[in-house]
């Protein structure tokens, strides 16, 4: 129990606030990192040691309300509980009012900072599963393990769109599409917050982060307001509707205004229009960066003034108490009212109350996870979920002459840096911030090579192959990228590195069929290699079950079902998304003396691409008008002899509109399982909103006209009049 409170008011938050000094209130708005109250870095062999004097300075002198992050490496569940308990003992037993801190961490793909915790595939992999239930279950396990560590705040999910593959945080997104991100983001939030584990989710990064034309992290973004509203706002709008507890602010600038200083975005849009009532928290040092980087504030004090006036509740400082000092001065000088401070403090204390860190009333105190009547997943359940998510997330992009699946126990040559690298198969935010330190990974995680040893007959390395040997055993080449994230992850191109390119080329020269497996948190360009290898698998960064999942895919233990949640580029500087405009399709001839060619959109693989071992056909597409919109029916059939998961994607194309329409937009998807030799009719309901777009005034509008509905390889055009319903003079065709 964190707080033995003497509060007896029916409204304990207001009673508590009435007793708080200005300094105590401002302390609640201050967030520091664990490093600030620790003596030294820790490692896998040396435990963290708190600096008692620094901790008391933070909590008793500056009344800090939140501590976050790791110092350097992941820690065990026991260590997390030990150190957080020490922190809470000072906050609750030694401070005047006994208010506990709220501890936060970036558990962005599972309990990635807990030794012994479940590290799941990256979000981009989860998007490739198209499986809402899977995403919710994973979020539920993550929340459970956070509470088992003593942590109540998770800085996830990322709701930014992955529309520029060079961006270093591409792997943290749910892909390039707004609707897919909206759906999976909601499932993540509900899994964390609605499972009884007292965890606050955090929708980040509001708004437009990651869309810089350079692809570099935290660099300027220019987006028309109508595009912001149509593509980038819906995931956050749905997050608010789903009750997300906190929102983190975009570190960069949007249309010339740093978001941390943008009242229009943080207050007018997020608070007033979307109705968000939770806590708005800054990202790392971003209040100070209004002065040092963005240069819209001529001093640190001015930066603090701008951020708090814009609507910020809590500043991730994270190493100093300058924010607290400056904010106190601003209130004392009358530049910020104490009433404005009270607004933020009330939100922060209410968050702590909802999480059980503060009593809800005089008779209600925090419960431990063991005291709650909720399901605690077993270790077997967690491993099974992890394996299933890894399996469903891998995308088979090429399978020449049906080389795959291999026969169980086949002879293969397994090679490539990713076959023995744990960082490559896990990605960033894994045991360390960048995820690149192999020594930080637990010893019990299997590499690809270790997992394959019991499944296939391994025949050495590519360098062992005699060029005169005419053996046809395939080569499985696992290549990838060393993980990185945020500014350290800025890259200059998407090509696979020269050494790996040469390595793949050498394997091709052996004459044996090459199965190329790419472990990367984004698309990496294969260029001339694509046509020369027999099979290609985008494996992403599936985590600790990568080896078992890949082996299952290769030997046919399951038929792949993953589908790309992004458009895989073919060229170094052409990054179209699937919802490109018609002008993007026009070829280089531009109608010079002849009809337009429409080959301008030329990716390596399109959004939604992915092969299976079983033939599934799409049949009998039917579109019907209803009072509220359209009903779409599609019959799908599994012609194979094995069970198959099929991800159905429904696209809508507005044939003509006053704002140039996209070629198509994803409006519905469903992940279903078909038994061998069976068929199923799937129904999609499309309300009027799915036929609308945002006009030049930022308003959602509907224009009557023809719309093409596409599912799989089938499509149908239907005319929709001013009122939803079929125009009798324009029948469906």
C-alpha positions in Angstrom: 0.0 0.0 0.0 1.6 3.2 -1.1 -0.3 5.8 1.0 -1.6 5.6 4.5 -3.8 8.7 4.0 -5.6 10.7 6.6 -7.8 12.3 3.9 -11.4 12.0 4.9 -13.0 14.3 2.3 -15.6 12.9 -0.1 -13.4 14.6 -2.8 -9.9 13.6 -1.7 -8.2 15.2 -4.7 -9.6 18.7 -3.9 -8.9 18.2 -0.2 -5.3 17.3 -1.1 -4.8 20.2 -3.4 -6.1 22.6 -0.8 -3.2 21.6 1.4 -0.5 21.9 -1.3 2.0 24.7 -1.6 2.8 26.2 -5.0 6.1 24.4 -5.0 4.4 21.1 -4.3 2.0 21.6 -7.1 4.7 22.4 -9.6 6.6 19.4 -8.5 3.8 17.2 -9.6 4.3 18.7 -13.1 8.0 17.7 -13.1 9.3 14.4 -14.5 12.8 13.2 -14.1 14.7 10.1 -15.2 16.0 7.4 -13.0 19.6 8.4 -13.9 19.1 11.7 -12.0 18.6 9.9 -8.7 21.2 7.1 -9.3 24.8 6.9 -8.4 26.1 5.1 -11.5 25.3 3.1 -14.6 24.3 -0.4 -14.0 24.9 -3.5 -16.2 24.0 -7.1 -16.4 26.7 -7.8 -13.8 26.4 -4.7 -11.6 23.1 -3.6 -9.9 21.7 -0.1 -9.9 22.4 1.9 -6.8 20.2 4.8 -5.9 21.7 8.1 -4.7 19.7 8.7 -1.5 20.7 12.3 -1.3 19.7 13.0 -4.9 16.4 11.1 -4.4 15.5 13.1 -1.4 16.4 16.3 -3.1 14.1 15.4 -6.0 11.1 14.2 -3.9 11.4 16.3 -0.7 12.8 19.6 -2.0 11.4 19.7 -5.5 8.4 17.4 -4.8 8.8 15.6 -8.2 5.7 13.8 -9.3 7.0 11.3 -11.8 10.2 9.3 -12.4 10.8 7.4 -15.6 13.0 5.2 -17.7 16.0 2.9 -17.1 19.5 4.2 -16.4 21.2 1.9 -18.9 20.1 -1.7 -19.0 17.0 -3.8 -18.3 16.5 -5.1 -14.7 14.8 -8.1 -13.2 11.2 -7.9 -11.9 12.7 -8.2 -8.4 15.0 -5.2 -8.9 12.3 -3.1 -10.4 10.1 -3.7 -7.4 12.9 -3.1 -5.0 14.0 0.3 -6.4 10.5 1.6 -7.1 9.5 0.6 -3.5 12.5 2.6 -2.2 11.4 5.6 -4.3 7.8 5.3 -3.0 9.0 4.9 0.6 10.6 8.4 0.4 7.7 9.9 -1.5 5.0 8.5 0.8 6.6 8.3 4.2 9.0 11.2 4.3 7.2 13.9 2.3 4.7 16.3 4.0 1.7 15.0 2.0 2.8 11.5 1.2 1.9 11.7 -2.5 3.5 8.7 -4.5 5.3 9.2 -7.7 3.9 7.7 -10.9 6.7 5.6 -12.6 6.7 5.5 -16.4 8.6 3.5 -19.0 8.6 2.8 -22.7 7.3 -0.8 -22.9 6.7 -0.3 -26.6 6.9 -4.0 -27.7 6.2 -5.8 -24.5 8.1 -5.6 -21.2 11.3 -4.8 -23.1 13.1 -3.4 -20.1 12.4 -6.3 -17.8 14.7 -9.3 -17.6 12.4 -12.3 -17.7 9.6 -10.2 -19.2 7.9 -11.0 -22.5 9.4 -9.1 -25.4 6.9 -9.2 -28.3 7.4 -8.4 -32.0 7.7 -4.7 -32.9 4.5 -2.8 -33.7 5.2 -2.9 -37.5 5.2 -6.7 -37.2 2.0 -6.7 -35.3 0.5 -4.5 -38.1 1.5 -7.2 -40.6 -0.7 -9.7 -38.7 -3.9 -7.5 -39.2 -5.1 -9.2 -36.1 -7.0 -6.9 -33.6 -7.4 -9.6 -31.0 -3.7 -10.5 -31.1 -2.8 -6.8 -30.5 -5.2 -6.5 -27.6 -3.9 -9.7 -26.0 -0.3 -8.6 -26.3 -1.1 -5.2 -24.7 -2.9 -7.1 -21.8 0.2 -9.2 -21.1 2.4 -6.1 -21.2 0.2 -4.3 -18.7 0.3 -7.3 -16.4 4.1 -7.5 -16.5 4.4 -3.8 -15.9 2.3 -4.1 -12.7 4.3 -7.1 -11.7 7.3 -4.7 -11.9 5.6 -1.9 -9.9 5.2 0.3 -12.9 1.9 2.0 -13.7 2.5 4.2 -16.8 3.5 2.9 -20.3 4.6 5.4 -23.0 2.8 3.4 -25.7 1.2 3.0 -28.2 2.9 5.0 -31.0 0.0 6.3 -33.2 2.3 8.1 -35.7 2.0 6.9 -39.3 4.9 5.1 -40.9 4.8 6.9 -44.2 8.5 7.6 -44.7 10.6 4.4 -44.5 13.8 6.2 -43.7 12.3 7.5 -40.4 14.2 5.9 -37.5 10.9 5.1 -35.6 9.2 3.3 -38.5 9.3 0.0 -36.7 7.3 1.5 -33.8 4.4 2.3 -36.0 1.4 0.2 -37.1 2.3 1.0 -40.7 1.5 3.7 -43.2 -2.3 3.6 -43.1 -4.5 5.8 -40.9 -7.3 3.4 -40.5 -5.1 0.4 -39.7 -3.3 2.5 -37.1 -6.5 3.7 -35.6 -7.9 0.2 -35.2 -4.7 -1.4 -33.8 -4.0 1.6 -31.6 -7.4 1.3 -30.0 -6.9 -2.4 -29.3 -3.5 -1.6 -27.7 -5.1 1.0 -25.4 -8.0 -1.2 -24.4 -5.7 -4.1 -23.8 -3.6 -2.0 -21.4 -6.3 0.0 -19.6 -9.4 -2.2 -19.6 -7.8 -5.5 -18.3 -7.8 -4.6 -14.6 -4.0 -4.0 -14.3 -4.1 -0.3 -13.3 -1.8 0.8 -16.2 -2.1 4.1 -18.0 -1.5 4.0 -21.8 0.1 7.0 -23.6 -0.9 7.9 -27.2 2.1 9.4 -28.9 3.3 11.6 -30.5 0.6 14.3 -31.0 0.7 15.3 -33.8 2.3 14.7 -37.3 5.6 13.3 -35.9 7.7 11.3 -38.3 6.5 12.9 -41.6 9.5 15.1 -42.3 10.3 15.1 -46.0 14.0 14.3 -45.1 13.0 11.2 -43.1 15.2 12.3 -40.3 13.9 12.3 -36.7 12.6 15.4 -35.1 13.0 17.6 -38.2 10.4 20.0 -39.6 7.1 18.7 -41.0 4.9 20.6 -43.4 1.4 19.2 -43.8 -1.8 20.9 -45.0 -4.4 21.1 -42.3 -6.8 19.0 -44.3 -4.2 16.2 -44.6 -3.5 16.3 -40.9 -7.2 15.9 -40.2 -7.8 13.2 -42.7 -4.8 11.0 -42.1 -2.9 11.9 -38.9 -5.7 12.9 -36.5 -8.0 9.9 -36.6 -5.8 7.5 -34.6 -5.6 10.1 -31.7 -9.3 10.9 -32.0 -10.1 7.2 -31.5 -7.6 7.0 -28.7 -9.4 9.7 -26.8 -12.8 8.1 -27.4 -11.3 4.8 -26.1 -10.3 6.6 -22.8 -6.5 6.8 -23.2 -5.2 8.2 -20.0 -2.2 10.3 -21.3 -0.9 11.8 -24.5 2.7 12.6 -25.3 3.6 15.6 -27.5 5.5 15.5 -30.9 9.1 16.6 -30.3 9.2 18.4 -33.6 7.4 21.2 -35.4 4.3 21.1 -37.5 3.9 23.8 -40.1 6.5 26.1 -38.5 5.3 25.8 -34.9 6.9 23.5 -32.4 4.0 21.4 -31.1 5.1 21.8 -27.4 4.3 25.5 -27.8 1.2 25.2 -30.0 -1.9 26.2 -28.1 -4.0 25.6 -31.2 -3.0 21.9 -31.2 -2.7 21.1 -27.5 -5.7 23.1 -26.3 -8.0 24.0 -29.1 -7.7 20.7 -30.9 -6.8 18.0 -28.3 -8.6 19.4 -25.3 -11.5 21.4 -26.7 -12.3 19.6 -30.0 -11.4 16.0 -29.2 -12.4 16.3 -25.5 -9.2 14.9 -24.0 -9.3 15.2 -20.2 -6.1 13.3 -19.3 -2.5 14.2 -18.8 -0.4 15.8 -21.6 3.2 15.0 -21.1 6.2 16.4 -23.0 8.8 14.2 -24.7 12.5 14.1 -23.7 13.8 17.7 -22.8 11.4 19.2 -25.3 10.4 22.2 -23.3 14.0 23.3 -23.1 14.4 22.6 -26.8 11.9 25.4 -27.6 14.8 27.6 -26.7 17.9 25.6 -27.7 16.8 23.9 -30.9 13.6 25.4 -32.2 14.5 28.9 -31.2 11.0 30.2 -30.7 11.8 31.0 -27.1 14.6 33.4 -26.3 15.3 31.8 -22.9 14.5 28.7 -20.9 12.0 30.7 -18.9 10.2 31.8 -22.1 10.2 28.2 -23.2 8.5 27.1 -20.0 6.0 29.9 -20.3 5.1 28.9 -23.9 4.7 25.2 -23.1 2.5 25.6 -20.1 0.4 28.2 -21.7 0.0 25.9 -24.7 -1.5 23.2 -22.5 1.3 21.0 -21.2 0.7 19.3 -17.9 4.0 17.5 -17.2 7.5 18.3 -18.4 10.0 15.4 -19.0 12.9 17.6 -18.0 14.6 14.9 -17.3 18.0 15.7 -15.7 17.4 19.0 -13.9 14.8 20.9 -11.8 15.1 24.0 -13.9 11.5 23.6 -15.1 10.2 23.6 -11.5 12.2 26.7 -10.6 11.3 28.7 -13.7 7.6 27.8 -13.5 7.4 28.9 -9.9 9.0 32.2 -10.9 6.5 32.6 -13.7 3.5 32.2 -11.3 5.0 34.5 -8.7 5.5 37.1 -11.4 1.9 36.8 -12.5 2.8 35.5 -16.0 1.0 32.2 -15.4 -1.9 31.9 -12.9 -2.0 29.4 -10.1 -5.4 28.4 -11.5 -3.6 27.2 -14.6 -1.2 25.2 -12.5 -4.2 23.7 -10.6 -5.7 22.4 -13.9 -2.6 20.3 -14.6 -2.1 19.2 -11.0 -5.7 18.1 -10.8 -5.3 15.9 -13.9 -2.1 14.4 -12.6 -3.5 13.6 -9.2 -6.7 12.1 -10.8 -4.5 9.9 -12.9 -2.7 8.6 -9.8 -6.1 8.1 -8.2 -7.5 6.1 -11.1 -4.4 3.9 -11.0 -4.8 3.2 -7.3 -1.8 5.2 -6.3 -4.0 7.5 -4.3 -7.2 6.5 -2.4 -10.4 7.0 -4.4 -12.2 7.8 -1.1 -11.7 7.4 2.6 -12.5 3.6 2.5 -10.7 2.7 -0.8 -7.0 1.9 -0.9 -4.7 0.5 -3.6 -4.9 -3.2 -4.3 -2.0 -5.4 -5.4 -2.3 -7.3 -8.6 -2.5 -10.5 -6.6 -5.6 -9.2 -4.7 -7.5 -8.5 -7.9 -9.8 -11.1 -9.4 -8.3 -10.8 -12.8 -6.6 -13.4 -15.0 -2.9 -13.6 -14.7 -1.6 -15.2 -17.9 0.7 -18.2 -17.2 4.2 -18.3 -18.6 3.1 -20.9 -21.1 0.3 -18.6 -22.3 2.7 -15.7 -22.7 5.2 -17.8 -24.8 2.4 -19.2 -27.0 1.1 -15.7 -27.6 4.6 -14.5 -28.5 5.2 -17.4 -30.9 1.8 -16.9 -32.6 2.4 -13.2 -33.0 5.8 -13.8 -34.6 4.4 -16.4 -37.0 1.5 -14.3 -38.1 3.8 -11.3 -38.6 6.2 -12.7 -41.2 5.4 -11.8 -44.8 6.2 -14.1 -47.7 6.9 -11.9 -50.7 8.3 -14.3 -53.3 8.1 -18.0 -53.7 9.5 -18.9 -57.1 8.4 -22.3 -58.4 6.8 -23.1 -55.0 10.1 -23.7 -53.5 8.5 -23.3 -50.1 7.6 -25.0 -47.9 10.6 -27.2 -47.5 10.2 -30.8 -46.4 10.7 -31.2 -42.6 14.3 -32.1 -41.8 15.6 -30.8 -45.2 19.3 -30.1 -45.7 20.0 -26.4 -45.9 22.8 -23.9 -45.7 22.0 -21.3 -43.1 24.0 -18.2 -43.1 23.9 -14.4 -42.8 24.6 -12.0 -39.9 21.0 -12.1 -38.7 21.2 -15.9 -38.2 23.3 -15.4 -35.1 22.4 -11.9 -34.1 19.9 -11.2 -31.3 19.7 -7.4 -31.8 18.8 -7.8 -35.5 15.8 -10.0 -34.8 14.5 -7.8 -31.9 15.1 -4.2 -32.9 15.2 -1.1 -30.8 13.9 -0.6 -27.2 15.1 -4.1 -26.3 16.9 -4.4 -23.0 18.6 -1.1 -23.9 17.3 2.0 -25.6 18.9 1.3 -29.0 18.6 -2.5 -28.6 22.0 -3.0 -30.3 24.0 -4.2 -27.2 24.1 -8.0 -27.6 25.6 -8.4 -24.1 22.4 -7.0 -22.6 20.3 -9.9 -23.9 19.4 -12.8 -21.6 21.3 -16.0 -22.3 18.2 -18.1 -22.8 17.0 -16.5 -26.0 17.6 -18.6 -29.1 19.2 -17.2 -32.2 17.9 -18.3 -35.6 20.8 -20.7 -35.9 20.1 -22.3 -32.5 16.4 -22.8 -33.3 17.2 -24.3 -36.7 19.6 -26.8 -35.4 16.9 -29.1 -34.2 14.6 -28.6 -37.3 16.9 -28.9 -40.3 20.1 -30.6 -41.3 22.5 -27.6 -41.4 25.2 -27.9 -44.1 27.8 -25.3 -43.1 28.1 -21.8 -44.5 28.1 -20.2 -47.9 31.9 -19.9 -47.9 32.0 -23.7 -47.4 30.2 -24.4 -50.7 32.5 -25.9 -53.4 31.7 -24.1 -56.7 31.9 -27.4 -58.5 29.4 -28.9 -56.2 26.0 -29.3 -58.0 24.0 -30.0 -54.8 20.6 -28.2 -54.9 20.0 -27.9 -51.2 18.7 -24.4 -50.6 20.5 -21.6 -48.9 18.6 -19.7 -46.2 20.2 -16.2 -45.9 19.2 -14.1 -42.9 20.3 -10.5 -43.4 19.2 -7.4 -41.6 20.1 -4.1 -39.9 21.6 -3.3 -36.5 18.7 -1.7 -34.6 18.7 2.0 -33.8 16.0 4.5 -33.0 15.3 8.3 -32.7 18.2 10.6 -33.7 20.9 7.9 -33.5 18.8 6.0 -36.0 18.9 8.6 -38.8 20.1 6.9 -42.0 21.3 8.2 -45.4 19.7 5.6 -47.5 17.6 2.4 -47.4 20.1 0.1 -49.3 21.2 -3.0 -47.5 24.9 -2.4 -46.6 27.6 -3.3 -49.2 28.9 -6.2 -47.3 25.6 -7.9 -47.0 24.8 -7.2 -50.6 28.0 -8.8 -51.7 27.3 -11.7 -49.4 23.9 -12.3 -51.0 25.4 -12.0 -54.4 28.0 -14.7 -53.6 25.3 -17.0 -52.4 23.4 -16.5 -55.7 26.6 -17.4 -57.6 26.7 -20.9 -56.1 23.7 -21.8 -58.2 21.7 -23.0 -55.4 18.2 -21.6 -54.7 18.5 -18.7 -52.2 15.8 -18.0 -49.6 16.4 -14.4 -48.5 15.0 -13.5 -45.1 15.1 -9.8 -44.1 15.1 -8.8 -40.5 14.6 -5.1 -40.4 12.3 -2.6 -38.9 11.5 -1.0 -42.2 11.9 -1.9 -45.9 15.5 -2.3 -47.0 16.1 -2.0 -50.8 17.1 -5.2 -52.5 17.3 -3.8 -56.0 19.0 -6.3 -58.4 18.9 -9.1 -55.8 15.1 -9.5 -55.9 15.0 -11.2 -59.3 17.9 -13.5 -58.5 16.8 -15.2 -55.3 14.1 -17.9 -55.2 12.2 -16.7 -52.2 11.9 -13.5 -50.1 10.5 -13.2 -46.6 10.2 -9.8 -44.8 10.5 -11.0 -41.2 10.7 -7.6 -39.6 11.8 -7.7 -36.0 9.7 -10.6 -34.5 11.6 -10.9 -31.2 12.7 -14.0 -29.2 10.5 -16.5 -31.1 11.9 -15.5 -34.4 13.8 -18.8 -34.9 10.9 -21.0 -34.1 8.5 -18.9 -36.2 10.8 -18.8 -39.2 11.4 -22.6 -39.0 7.6 -23.2 -38.8 7.1 -21.1 -41.9 9.9 -22.7 -43.9 8.9 -26.3 -43.2 5.2 -25.7 -43.7 4.1 -26.1 -40.0 1.8 -23.2 -40.9 0.9 -21.3 -44.0 2.1 -17.7 -43.9 -0.6 -15.1 -43.6 1.3 -11.8 -43.0 0.5 -8.9 -45.3 2.6 -5.8 -45.7 1.3 -2.8 -43.7 3.5 -0.5 -45.8 4.4 0.1 -49.4 7.8 -1.6 -50.1 9.8 0.8 -52.3 11.9 -0.3 -55.2 13.9 2.8 -55.7 16.2 4.9 -53.5 14.3 8.1 -53.5 10.7 7.2 -54.4 8.5 6.6 -51.4 4.9 6.4 -52.5 2.3 5.2 -50.1 -0.6 3.0 -51.3 -3.1 5.9 -51.1 -1.2 8.0 -53.6 -2.9 10.3 -56.1 -3.7 9.5 -59.7 -1.0 11.9 -60.9 1.6 9.6 -59.1 0.5 6.8 -61.5 1.3 8.8 -64.7 4.5 7.5 -66.3 7.5 9.4 -67.6 6.0 9.8 -71.1 3.3 12.2 -69.7 1.2 11.6 -72.9 3.8 12.9 -75.3 2.0 12.2 -78.6 0.3 9.1 -77.2 -1.9 8.0 -74.4 -0.7 8.3 -70.8 1.1 5.3 -69.4 0.2 4.5 -65.8 3.3 3.0 -64.6 4.6 5.8 -62.4 3.6 4.0 -59.2 6.2 1.2 -59.2 7.0 -0.2 -55.8 8.8 -3.5 -55.2 5.7 -4.7 -53.4 2.4 -3.0 -52.7 0.7 -2.4 -49.4 -1.1 -5.5 -48.4 1.1 -7.9 -50.4 1.8 -11.3 -49.0 1.7 -14.9 -50.2 0.4 -18.1 -48.7 0.9 -21.8 -49.3 -2.8 -22.4 -49.7 -4.9 -21.1 -52.6 -7.7 -18.9 -51.3 -10.1 -17.4 -53.9 -12.3 -14.4 -53.6 -15.7 -14.9 -55.1 -19.1 -13.2 -55.5 -18.5 -9.6 -54.4 -21.9 -8.0 -53.7 -22.5 -4.3 -52.8 -25.9 -3.2 -51.5 -27.2 0.2 -50.5 -28.7 0.6 -47.0 -30.3 3.5 -45.2 -27.0 4.4 -43.5 -24.4 3.4 -46.1 -23.3 0.3 -48.0 -23.2 -3.4 -47.1 -20.5 -5.4 -48.8 -20.5 -9.2 -49.0 -17.6 -11.3 -50.2 -17.4 -15.1 -50.5 -13.9 -16.5 -49.9 -12.9 -20.2 -50.4 -10.0 -22.2 -49.1 -9.1 -24.6 -51.9 -6.3 -26.2 -49.9 -6.0 -29.2 -47.6 -4.8 -27.2 -44.6 -6.2 -24.4 -42.4 -5.5 -20.9 -43.5 -5.6 -17.5 -41.9 -6.7 -14.9 -44.4 -6.5 -11.2 -44.0 -9.2 -9.4 -46.1 -8.6 -5.8 -47.0 -11.5 -3.7 -48.3 -10.6 -0.5 -50.3 -12.8 2.3 -51.4 -12.0 4.5 -54.4 -13.8 7.8 -54.9 -13.8 8.0 -58.7 -14.1 11.8 -58.9 -14.1 14.5 -56.2 -13.5 18.2 -55.8 -10.3 17.4 -53.8 -8.1 15.1 -55.9 -9.0 11.6 -54.7 -6.5 8.9 -53.7 -6.4 5.9 -56.0 -7.8 3.9 -53.1 -8.2 4.0 -49.3 -8.4 1.2 -46.8 -11.8 1.3 -45.1 -12.2 -2.2 -43.5 -10.1 -5.3 -42.8 -10.8 -8.6 -41.1 -8.5 -11.5 -40.1 -10.3 -14.8 -40.4 -9.5 -18.5 -40.3 -10.7 -20.8 -42.9 -10.7 -24.6 -42.5 -9.5 -26.7 -45.3 -11.9 -26.9 -48.2 -14.4 -24.5 -46.8 -15.9 -21.2 -47.8 -17.3 -18.2 -45.9 -19.3 -15.1 -46.6 -17.8 -12.0 -44.9 -19.9 -8.9 -44.5 -18.5 -5.4 -44.2 -20.8 -2.4 -43.3 -19.6 0.9 -44.7 -21.4 3.9 -43.2 -21.6 7.2 -45.0 -18.4 8.4 -43.2 -16.4 6.0 -45.1 -17.3 7.8 -48.4 -16.3 11.2 -47.1 -13.1 13.3 -47.2 -11.8 16.5 -45.7 -12.2 19.6 -47.8 -10.1 22.7 -48.0 -11.9 24.2 -45.0 -11.0 21.2 -42.8 -14.5 19.8 -42.8 -15.5 16.2 -43.5 -17.8 16.2 -46.6 -19.7 13.8 -48.7 -20.0 14.3 -52.5 -22.4 12.1 -54.5 -20.9 10.0 -57.3 -19.4 6.7 -58.2 -17.3 4.7 -55.8 -15.3 1.5 -56.5 -15.3 -1.1 -53.8 -12.4 -3.6 -54.0 -11.7 -6.7 -52.0 -8.9 -9.0 -53.1 -8.9 -9.2 -56.9 -12.6 -8.3 -57.2 -14.2 -4.8 -57.5 -17.5 -3.2 -58.2 -18.5 0.4 -58.9 -21.7 1.8 -57.4 -23.3 5.2 -57.7 -24.3 6.9 -54.4 -26.6 9.9 -54.6 -27.0 12.8 -52.2 -28.9 10.6 -49.8 -27.3 7.3 -49.0 -29.1 4.8 -51.1 -29.1 3.7 -54.8 -30.0 6.3 -57.4 -32.6 4.4 -59.5 -31.1 5.8 -62.7 -27.6 4.6 -61.9 -27.7 0.9 -61.0 -24.8 -0.9 -59.4 -22.5 -2.6 -62.0 
